[in-house]
Structure formats: structure tokens, C-alpha cells
Amino acid sequence: MSDFGKLLEEKCMNFSIRIIGLCKFLNEEKHEYRIADQMFRSGTSIGANVAEAQCA
């Protein structure tokens, strides 16, 4: 894997971790369950899309 691929993978992982923290905050503190659920699904799917693109 190229340096760009490794960097992109690392950035996607860090982004997903931050999204999970945000969703946890929205659920526990703000009780925004619908927004948190959609944010979780869309924010964490980026990593799957990148992995699929790298294998193509």
C-alpha cells in the first residue's frame, strides 16, 4: 500500500473514532437519537468505502 493509502486509512479511522464520540455525546447528553444514528451510519461508512475503493 502506498503512503497515501496508509495516510487516508489513518485519517478515516481517526474520523470514525471522533464520529463515534460525537454520537455518544448526542445520545447521552442531548437525547438526539435520530440524528446520532444517522451520523453514526454515515460517518463510519467512509472507512468501508475507502477499503472497497482500494481493493478495486
CHARMM internal coordinates of N, CA and C (Angstrom, degrees):
IC EDIT
DIST 1 N 1 CA 1.4500
DIST 1 CA 1 C 1.5284
ANGL 1 N 1 CA 1 C 108.51
DIST 1 C 2 N 1.2980
ANGL 1 CA 1 C 2 N 115.66
DIHE 1 N 1 CA 1 C 2 N 141.36
DIST 2 N 2 CA 1.4585
ANGL 1 C 2 N 2 CA 120.71
DIHE 1 CA 1 C 2 N 2 CA -178.24
DIST 2 CA 2 C 1.5243
ANGL 2 N 2 CA 2 C 110.63
DIHE 1 C 2 N 2 CA 2 C -74.94
DIST 2 C 3 N 1.3294
ANGL 2 CA 2 C 3 N 114.77
DIHE 2 N 2 CA 2 C 3 N 168.02
DIST 3 N 3 CA 1.4667
ANGL 2 C 3 N 3 CA 120.12
DIHE 2 CA 2 C 3 N 3 CA 177.49
DIST 3 CA 3 C 1.5223
ANGL 3 N 3 CA 3 C 110.93
DIHE 2 C 3 N 3 CA 3 C -61.75
DIST 3 C 4 N 1.3301
ANGL 3 CA 3 C 4 N 115.69
DIHE 3 N 3 CA 3 C 4 N -37.68
DIST 4 N 4 CA 1.4705
ANGL 3 C 4 N 4 CA 119.70
DIHE 3 CA 3 C 4 N 4 CA 178.44
DIST 4 CA 4 C 1.5246
ANGL 4 N 4 CA 4 C 110.92
DIHE 3 C 4 N 4 CA 4 C -63.20
DIST 4 C 5 N 1.3175
ANGL 4 CA 4 C 5 N 116.80
DIHE 4 N 4 CA 4 C 5 N -42.00
DIST 5 N 5 CA 1.4533
ANGL 4 C 5 N 5 CA 121.32
DIHE 4 CA 4 C 5 N 5 CA 179.69
DIST 5 CA 5 C 1.5200
ANGL 5 N 5 CA 5 C 111.91
DIHE 4 C 5 N 5 CA 5 C -62.97
DIST 5 C 6 N 1.3241
ANGL 5 CA 5 C 6 N 116.20
DIHE 5 N 5 CA 5 C 6 N -41.18
DIST 6 N 6 CA 1.4697
ANGL 5 C 6 N 6 CA 120.61
DIHE 5 CA 5 C 6 N 6 CA 178.74
DIST 6 CA 6 C 1.5252
ANGL 6 N 6 CA 6 C 110.74
DIHE 5 C 6 N 6 CA 6 C -66.92
DIST 6 C 7 N 1.3294
ANGL 6 CA 6 C 7 N 116.25
DIHE 6 N 6 CA 6 C 7 N -41.56
DIST 7 N 7 CA 1.4623
ANGL 6 C 7 N 7 CA 120.63
DIHE 6 CA 6 C 7 N 7 CA 179.08
DIST 7 CA 7 C 1.5207
ANGL 7 N 7 CA 7 C 110.71
DIHE 6 C 7 N 7 CA 7 C -64.36
DIST 7 C 8 N 1.3198
ANGL 7 CA 7 C 8 N 116.53
DIHE 7 N 7 CA 7 C 8 N -43.65
DIST 8 N 8 CA 1.4611
ANGL 7 C 8 N 8 CA 120.98
DIHE 7 CA 7 C 8 N 8 CA 179.23
DIST 8 CA 8 C 1.5255
ANGL 8 N 8 CA 8 C 111.12
DIHE 7 C 8 N 8 CA 8 C -62.94
DIST 8 C 9 N 1.3201
ANGL 8 CA 8 C 9 N 116.62
DIHE 8 N 8 CA 8 C 9 N -42.21
DIST 9 N 9 CA 1.4606
ANGL 8 C 9 N 9 CA 121.51
DIHE 8 CA 8 C 9 N 9 CA 178.57
DIST 9 CA 9 C 1.5279
ANGL 9 N 9 CA 9 C 111.21
DIHE 8 C 9 N 9 CA 9 C -62.56
DIST 9 C 10 N 1.3168
ANGL 9 CA 9 C 10 N 116.17
DIHE 9 N 9 CA 9 C 10 N -42.77
DIST 10 N 10 CA 1.4662
ANGL 9 C 10 N 10 CA 120.71
DIHE 9 CA 9 C 10 N 10 CA 178.76
DIST 10 CA 10 C 1.5270
ANGL 10 N 10 CA 10 C 111.33
DIHE 9 C 10 N 10 CA 10 C -64.79
DIST 10 C 11 N 1.3245
ANGL 10 CA 10 C 11 N 116.97
DIHE 10 N 10 CA 10 C 11 N -42.30
DIST 11 N 11 CA 1.4703
ANGL 10 C 11 N 11 CA 120.52
DIHE 10 CA 10 C 11 N 11 CA 179.07
DIST 11 CA 11 C 1.5292
ANGL 11 N 11 CA 11 C 111.16
DIHE 10 C 11 N 11 CA 11 C -65.28
DIST 11 C 12 N 1.3212
ANGL 11 CA 11 C 12 N 117.25
DIHE 11 N 11 CA 11 C 12 N -38.92
DIST 12 N 12 CA 1.4615
ANGL 11 C 12 N 12 CA 120.65
DIHE 11 CA 11 C 12 N 12 CA 177.52
DIST 12 CA 12 C 1.5235
ANGL 12 N 12 CA 12 C 110.69
DIHE 11 C 12 N 12 CA 12 C -64.32
DIST 12 C 13 N 1.3162
ANGL 12 CA 12 C 13 N 117.52
DIHE 12 N 12 CA 12 C 13 N -40.79
DIST 13 N 13 CA 1.4579
ANGL 12 C 13 N 13 CA 121.22
DIHE 12 CA 12 C 13 N 13 CA 179.19
DIST 13 CA 13 C 1.5234
ANGL 13 N 13 CA 13 C 110.55
DIHE 12 C 13 N 13 CA 13 C -64.25
DIST 13 C 14 N 1.3239
ANGL 13 CA 13 C 14 N 117.08
DIHE 13 N 13 CA 13 C 14 N -45.87
DIST 14 N 14 CA 1.4671
ANGL 13 C 14 N 14 CA 120.79
DIHE 13 CA 13 C 14 N 14 CA 179.08
DIST 14 CA 14 C 1.5264
ANGL 14 N 14 CA 14 C 111.23
DIHE 13 C 14 N 14 CA 14 C -63.20
DIST 14 C 15 N 1.3243
ANGL 14 CA 14 C 15 N 116.64
DIHE 14 N 14 CA 14 C 15 N -39.84
DIST 15 N 15 CA 1.4655
ANGL 14 C 15 N 15 CA 120.84
DIHE 14 CA 14 C 15 N 15 CA 178.16
DIST 15 CA 15 C 1.5248
ANGL 15 N 15 CA 15 C 110.45
DIHE 14 C 15 N 15 CA 15 C -63.28
DIST 15 C 16 N 1.3179
ANGL 15 CA 15 C 16 N 116.82
DIHE 15 N 15 CA 15 C 16 N -44.51
DIST 16 N 16 CA 1.4678
ANGL 15 C 16 N 16 CA 120.84
DIHE 15 CA 15 C 16 N 16 CA -179.83
DIST 16 CA 16 C 1.5188
ANGL 16 N 16 CA 16 C 111.30
DIHE 15 C 16 N 16 CA 16 C -62.58
DIST 16 C 17 N 1.3226
ANGL 16 CA 16 C 17 N 117.14
DIHE 16 N 16 CA 16 C 17 N -39.72
DIST 17 N 17 CA 1.4634
ANGL 16 C 17 N 17 CA 121.01
DIHE 16 CA 16 C 17 N 17 CA 178.50
DIST 17 CA 17 C 1.5228
ANGL 17 N 17 CA 17 C 110.46
DIHE 16 C 17 N 17 CA 17 C -63.90
DIST 17 C 18 N 1.3215
ANGL 17 CA 17 C 18 N 116.98
DIHE 17 N 17 CA 17 C 18 N -41.23
DIST 18 N 18 CA 1.4636
ANGL 17 C 18 N 18 CA 120.14
DIHE 17 CA 17 C 18 N 18 CA 178.13
DIST 18 CA 18 C 1.5292
ANGL 18 N 18 CA 18 C 111.50
DIHE 17 C 18 N 18 CA 18 C -67.67
DIST 18 C 19 N 1.3181
ANGL 18 CA 18 C 19 N 117.39
DIHE 18 N 18 CA 18 C 19 N -37.17
DIST 19 N 19 CA 1.4673
ANGL 18 C 19 N 19 CA 121.51
DIHE 18 CA 18 C 19 N 19 CA 177.40
DIST 19 CA 19 C 1.5241
ANGL 19 N 19 CA 19 C 110.18
DIHE 18 C 19 N 19 CA 19 C -63.86
DIST 19 C 20 N 1.3136
ANGL 19 CA 19 C 20 N 116.86
DIHE 19 N 19 CA 19 C 20 N -42.35
DIST 20 N 20 CA 1.4613
ANGL 19 C 20 N 20 CA 120.48
DIHE 19 CA 19 C 20 N 20 CA 179.14
DIST 20 CA 20 C 1.5273
ANGL 20 N 20 CA 20 C 110.27
DIHE 19 C 20 N 20 CA 20 C -62.00
DIST 20 C 21 N 1.3258
ANGL 20 CA 20 C 21 N 117.35
DIHE 20 N 20 CA 20 C 21 N -41.74
DIST 21 N 21 CA 1.4640
ANGL 20 C 21 N 21 CA 120.78
DIHE 20 CA 20 C 21 N 21 CA 176.39
DIST 21 CA 21 C 1.5192
ANGL 21 N 21 CA 21 C 112.18
DIHE 20 C 21 N 21 CA 21 C -62.64
DIST 21 C 22 N 1.3179
ANGL 21 CA 21 C 22 N 116.73
DIHE 21 N 21 CA 21 C 22 N -41.55
DIST 22 N 22 CA 1.4614
ANGL 21 C 22 N 22 CA 120.82
DIHE 21 CA 21 C 22 N 22 CA 177.78
DIST 22 CA 22 C 1.5243
ANGL 22 N 22 CA 22 C 111.23
DIHE 21 C 22 N 22 CA 22 C -63.30
DIST 22 C 23 N 1.3119
ANGL 22 CA 22 C 23 N 116.89
DIHE 22 N 22 CA 22 C 23 N -42.95
DIST 23 N 23 CA 1.4644
ANGL 22 C 23 N 23 CA 120.91
DIHE 22 CA 22 C 23 N 23 CA -179.80
DIST 23 CA 23 C 1.5201
ANGL 23 N 23 CA 23 C 110.84
DIHE 22 C 23 N 23 CA 23 C -65.50
DIST 23 C 24 N 1.3098
ANGL 23 CA 23 C 24 N 116.38
DIHE 23 N 23 CA 23 C 24 N -38.93
DIST 24 N 24 CA 1.4623
ANGL 23 C 24 N 24 CA 120.37
DIHE 23 CA 23 C 24 N 24 CA 176.75
DIST 24 CA 24 C 1.5291
ANGL 24 N 24 CA 24 C 110.20
DIHE 23 C 24 N 24 CA 24 C -61.34
DIST 24 C 25 N 1.3336
ANGL 24 CA 24 C 25 N 116.41
DIHE 24 N 24 CA 24 C 25 N -43.95
DIST 25 N 25 CA 1.4634
ANGL 24 C 25 N 25 CA 121.40
DIHE 24 CA 24 C 25 N 25 CA 177.60
DIST 25 CA 25 C 1.5281
ANGL 25 N 25 CA 25 C 111.03
DIHE 24 C 25 N 25 CA 25 C -61.78
DIST 25 C 26 N 1.3240
ANGL 25 CA 25 C 26 N 116.76
DIHE 25 N 25 CA 25 C 26 N -45.85
DIST 26 N 26 CA 1.4632
ANGL 25 C 26 N 26 CA 120.52
DIHE 25 CA 25 C 26 N 26 CA -179.27
DIST 26 CA 26 C 1.5271
ANGL 26 N 26 CA 26 C 111.54
DIHE 25 C 26 N 26 CA 26 C -62.28
DIST 26 C 27 N 1.3148
ANGL 26 CA 26 C 27 N 116.82
DIHE 26 N 26 CA 26 C 27 N -39.35
DIST 27 N 27 CA 1.4628
ANGL 26 C 27 N 27 CA 120.50
DIHE 26 CA 26 C 27 N 27 CA 179.35
DIST 27 CA 27 C 1.5263
ANGL 27 N 27 CA 27 C 111.94
DIHE 26 C 27 N 27 CA 27 C -68.60
DIST 27 C 28 N 1.3252
ANGL 27 CA 27 C 28 N 116.78
DIHE 27 N 27 CA 27 C 28 N -48.66
DIST 28 N 28 CA 1.4593
ANGL 27 C 28 N 28 CA 120.77
DIHE 27 CA 27 C 28 N 28 CA -171.93
DIST 28 CA 28 C 1.5237
ANGL 28 N 28 CA 28 C 113.50
DIHE 27 C 28 N 28 CA 28 C -80.49
DIST 28 C 29 N 1.3083
ANGL 28 CA 28 C 29 N 117.30
DIHE 28 N 28 CA 28 C 29 N -41.11
DIST 29 N 29 CA 1.4628
ANGL 28 C 29 N 29 CA 120.68
DIHE 28 CA 28 C 29 N 29 CA -173.15
DIST 29 CA 29 C 1.5283
ANGL 29 N 29 CA 29 C 113.39
DIHE 28 C 29 N 29 CA 29 C -93.98
DIST 29 C 30 N 1.3017
ANGL 29 CA 29 C 30 N 117.04
DIHE 29 N 29 CA 29 C 30 N -41.56
DIST 30 N 30 CA 1.4661
ANGL 29 C 30 N 30 CA 121.35
DIHE 29 CA 29 C 30 N 30 CA -173.28
DIST 30 CA 30 C 1.5267
ANGL 30 N 30 CA 30 C 113.69
DIHE 29 C 30 N 30 CA 30 C -103.56
DIST 30 C 31 N 1.3296
ANGL 30 CA 30 C 31 N 117.47
DIHE 30 N 30 CA 30 C 31 N -12.05
DIST 31 N 31 CA 1.4583
ANGL 30 C 31 N 31 CA 123.17
DIHE 30 CA 30 C 31 N 31 CA -179.36
DIST 31 CA 31 C 1.5278
ANGL 31 N 31 CA 31 C 111.85
DIHE 30 C 31 N 31 CA 31 C 55.85
DIST 31 C 32 N 1.3106
ANGL 31 CA 31 C 32 N 115.41
DIHE 31 N 31 CA 31 C 32 N 40.42
DIST 32 N 32 CA 1.4696
ANGL 31 C 32 N 32 CA 123.07
DIHE 31 CA 31 C 32 N 32 CA 177.09
DIST 32 CA 32 C 1.5306
ANGL 32 N 32 CA 32 C 108.36
DIHE 31 C 32 N 32 CA 32 C -101.03
DIST 32 C 33 N 1.3165
ANGL 32 CA 32 C 33 N 115.60
DIHE 32 N 32 CA 32 C 33 N 77.50
DIST 33 N 33 CA 1.4619
ANGL 32 C 33 N 33 CA 120.42
DIHE 32 CA 32 C 33 N 33 CA -171.52
DIST 33 CA 33 C 1.5284
ANGL 33 N 33 CA 33 C 112.96
DIHE 32 C 33 N 33 CA 33 C -72.36
DIST 33 C 34 N 1.3154
ANGL 33 CA 33 C 34 N 117.82
DIHE 33 N 33 CA 33 C 34 N -42.41
DIST 34 N 34 CA 1.4703
ANGL 33 C 34 N 34 CA 120.38
DIHE 33 CA 33 C 34 N 34 CA -179.12
DIST 34 CA 34 C 1.5159
ANGL 34 N 34 CA 34 C 111.71
DIHE 33 C 34 N 34 CA 34 C -65.16
DIST 34 C 35 N 1.3096
ANGL 34 CA 34 C 35 N 116.66
DIHE 34 N 34 CA 34 C 35 N -46.27
DIST 35 N 35 CA 1.4626
ANGL 34 C 35 N 35 CA 120.59
DIHE 34 CA 34 C 35 N 35 CA -179.57
DIST 35 CA 35 C 1.5175
ANGL 35 N 35 CA 35 C 110.04
DIHE 34 C 35 N 35 CA 35 C -64.35
DIST 35 C 36 N 1.3264
ANGL 35 CA 35 C 36 N 116.23
DIHE 35 N 35 CA 35 C 36 N -43.55
DIST 36 N 36 CA 1.4609
ANGL 35 C 36 N 36 CA 120.29
DIHE 35 CA 35 C 36 N 36 CA -179.35
DIST 36 CA 36 C 1.5259
ANGL 36 N 36 CA 36 C 111.10
DIHE 35 C 36 N 36 CA 36 C -62.92
DIST 36 C 37 N 1.3154
ANGL 36 CA 36 C 37 N 116.82
DIHE 36 N 36 CA 36 C 37 N -40.27
DIST 37 N 37 CA 1.4631
ANGL 36 C 37 N 37 CA 120.33
DIHE 36 CA 36 C 37 N 37 CA 179.92
DIST 37 CA 37 C 1.5214
ANGL 37 N 37 CA 37 C 111.40
DIHE 36 C 37 N 37 CA 37 C -64.32
DIST 37 C 38 N 1.3195
ANGL 37 CA 37 C 38 N 116.94
DIHE 37 N 37 CA 37 C 38 N -46.45
DIST 38 N 38 CA 1.4623
ANGL 37 C 38 N 38 CA 120.41
DIHE 37 CA 37 C 38 N 38 CA 179.09
DIST 38 CA 38 C 1.5231
ANGL 38 N 38 CA 38 C 111.28
DIHE 37 C 38 N 38 CA 38 C -65.49
DIST 38 C 39 N 1.3222
ANGL 38 CA 38 C 39 N 116.58
DIHE 38 N 38 CA 38 C 39 N -40.79
DIST 39 N 39 CA 1.4640
ANGL 38 C 39 N 39 CA 120.98
DIHE 38 CA 38 C 39 N 39 CA 178.17
DIST 39 CA 39 C 1.5277
ANGL 39 N 39 CA 39 C 110.32
DIHE 38 C 39 N 39 CA 39 C -61.41
DIST 39 C 40 N 1.3248
ANGL 39 CA 39 C 40 N 116.25
DIHE 39 N 39 CA 39 C 40 N -42.27
DIST 40 N 40 CA 1.4583
ANGL 39 C 40 N 40 CA 121.01
DIHE 39 CA 39 C 40 N 40 CA 179.83
DIST 40 CA 40 C 1.5228
ANGL 40 N 40 CA 40 C 111.09
DIHE 39 C 40 N 40 CA 40 C -62.27
DIST 40 C 41 N 1.3388
ANGL 40 CA 40 C 41 N 116.32
DIHE 40 N 40 CA 40 C 41 N -47.36
DIST 41 N 41 CA 1.4633
ANGL 40 C 41 N 41 CA 119.65
DIHE 40 CA 40 C 41 N 41 CA -177.71
DIST 41 CA 41 C 1.5273
ANGL 41 N 41 CA 41 C 112.17
DIHE 40 C 41 N 41 CA 41 C -65.69
DIST 41 C 42 N 1.3129
ANGL 41 CA 41 C 42 N 116.59
DIHE 41 N 41 CA 41 C 42 N -44.15
DIST 42 N 42 CA 1.4714
ANGL 41 C 42 N 42 CA 118.73
DIHE 41 CA 41 C 42 N 42 CA -177.38
DIST 42 CA 42 C 1.5250
ANGL 42 N 42 CA 42 C 111.69
DIHE 41 C 42 N 42 CA 42 C -76.18
DIST 42 C 43 N 1.3139
ANGL 42 CA 42 C 43 N 117.48
DIHE 42 N 42 CA 42 C 43 N -36.03
DIST 43 N 43 CA 1.4658
ANGL 42 C 43 N 43 CA 120.69
DIHE 42 CA 42 C 43 N 43 CA -177.84
DIST 43 CA 43 C 1.5123
ANGL 43 N 43 CA 43 C 113.80
DIHE 42 C 43 N 43 CA 43 C -71.65
DIST 43 C 44 N 1.3195
ANGL 43 CA 43 C 44 N 117.14
DIHE 43 N 43 CA 43 C 44 N -33.87
DIST 44 N 44 CA 1.4589
ANGL 43 C 44 N 44 CA 119.23
DIHE 43 CA 43 C 44 N 44 CA -179.01
DIST 44 CA 44 C 1.5274
ANGL 44 N 44 CA 44 C 112.96
DIHE 43 C 44 N 44 CA 44 C -89.56
DIST 44 C 45 N 1.3176
ANGL 44 CA 44 C 45 N 118.17
DIHE 44 N 44 CA 44 C 45 N -12.51
DIST 45 N 45 CA 1.4626
ANGL 44 C 45 N 45 CA 119.76
DIHE 44 CA 44 C 45 N 45 CA 179.16
DIST 45 CA 45 C 1.5304
ANGL 45 N 45 CA 45 C 112.04
DIHE 44 C 45 N 45 CA 45 C -76.03
DIST 45 C 46 N 1.3009
ANGL 45 CA 45 C 46 N 117.15
DIHE 45 N 45 CA 45 C 46 N -13.98
DIST 46 N 46 CA 1.4663
ANGL 45 C 46 N 46 CA 120.43
DIHE 45 CA 45 C 46 N 46 CA 179.96
DIST 46 CA 46 C 1.5234
ANGL 46 N 46 CA 46 C 110.60
DIHE 45 C 46 N 46 CA 46 C -60.28
DIST 46 C 47 N 1.3264
ANGL 46 CA 46 C 47 N 115.89
DIHE 46 N 46 CA 46 C 47 N -43.11
DIST 47 N 47 CA 1.4683
ANGL 46 C 47 N 47 CA 120.00
DIHE 46 CA 46 C 47 N 47 CA 179.23
DIST 47 CA 47 C 1.5170
ANGL 47 N 47 CA 47 C 112.11
DIHE 46 C 47 N 47 CA 47 C -61.32
DIST 47 C 48 N 1.3172
ANGL 47 CA 47 C 48 N 117.04
DIHE 47 N 47 CA 47 C 48 N -40.55
DIST 48 N 48 CA 1.4639
ANGL 47 C 48 N 48 CA 120.81
DIHE 47 CA 47 C 48 N 48 CA 178.63
DIST 48 CA 48 C 1.5215
ANGL 48 N 48 CA 48 C 110.72
DIHE 47 C 48 N 48 CA 48 C -65.45
DIST 48 C 49 N 1.3179
ANGL 48 CA 48 C 49 N 116.96
DIHE 48 N 48 CA 48 C 49 N -39.46
DIST 49 N 49 CA 1.4654
ANGL 48 C 49 N 49 CA 120.61
DIHE 48 CA 48 C 49 N 49 CA 179.32
DIST 49 CA 49 C 1.5283
ANGL 49 N 49 CA 49 C 110.98
DIHE 48 C 49 N 49 CA 49 C -66.42
DIST 49 C 50 N 1.3052
ANGL 49 CA 49 C 50 N 117.74
DIHE 49 N 49 CA 49 C 50 N -39.76
DIST 50 N 50 CA 1.4611
ANGL 49 C 50 N 50 CA 121.20
DIHE 49 CA 49 C 50 N 50 CA 178.56
DIST 50 CA 50 C 1.5280
ANGL 50 N 50 CA 50 C 110.40
DIHE 49 C 50 N 50 CA 50 C -65.86
DIST 50 C 51 N 1.3251
ANGL 50 CA 50 C 51 N 116.68
DIHE 50 N 50 CA 50 C 51 N -44.27
DIST 51 N 51 CA 1.4641
ANGL 50 C 51 N 51 CA 120.41
DIHE 50 CA 50 C 51 N 51 CA 179.03
DIST 51 CA 51 C 1.5256
ANGL 51 N 51 CA 51 C 111.10
DIHE 50 C 51 N 51 CA 51 C -61.26
DIST 51 C 52 N 1.3273
ANGL 51 CA 51 C 52 N 116.48
DIHE 51 N 51 CA 51 C 52 N -41.37
DIST 52 N 52 CA 1.4580
ANGL 51 C 52 N 52 CA 120.46
DIHE 51 CA 51 C 52 N 52 CA 178.58
DIST 52 CA 52 C 1.5293
ANGL 52 N 52 CA 52 C 111.16
DIHE 51 C 52 N 52 CA 52 C -64.97
DIST 52 C 53 N 1.3161
ANGL 52 CA 52 C 53 N 117.05
DIHE 52 N 52 CA 52 C 53 N -40.21
DIST 53 N 53 CA 1.4621
ANGL 52 C 53 N 53 CA 121.33
DIHE 52 CA 52 C 53 N 53 CA 179.89
DIST 53 CA 53 C 1.5284
ANGL 53 N 53 CA 53 C 111.07
DIHE 52 C 53 N 53 CA 53 C -66.83
DIST 53 C 54 N 1.3053
ANGL 53 CA 53 C 54 N 117.29
DIHE 53 N 53 CA 53 C 54 N -35.66
DIST 54 N 54 CA 1.4714
ANGL 53 C 54 N 54 CA 120.19
DIHE 53 CA 53 C 54 N 54 CA -179.66
DIST 54 CA 54 C 1.5227
ANGL 54 N 54 CA 54 C 111.17
DIHE 53 C 54 N 54 CA 54 C -69.87
DIST 54 C 55 N 1.3181
ANGL 54 CA 54 C 55 N 117.13
DIHE 54 N 54 CA 54 C 55 N -29.92
DIST 55 N 55 CA 1.4710
ANGL 54 C 55 N 55 CA 120.79
DIHE 54 CA 54 C 55 N 55 CA -179.66
DIST 55 CA 55 C 1.5326
ANGL 55 N 55 CA 55 C 112.11
DIHE 54 C 55 N 55 CA 55 C -83.26
DIST 55 C 56 N 1.3210
ANGL 55 CA 55 C 56 N 116.83
DIHE 55 N 55 CA 55 C 56 N -13.67
DIST 56 N 56 CA 1.4676
ANGL 55 C 56 N 56 CA 119.58
DIHE 55 CA 55 C 56 N 56 CA -176.64
DIST 56 CA 56 C 1.5161
ANGL 56 N 56 CA 56 C 111.33
DIHE 55 C 56 N 56 CA 56 C -75.16
END
COOR INIT
IC SEED 1 N 1 CA 1 C
IC BUILD
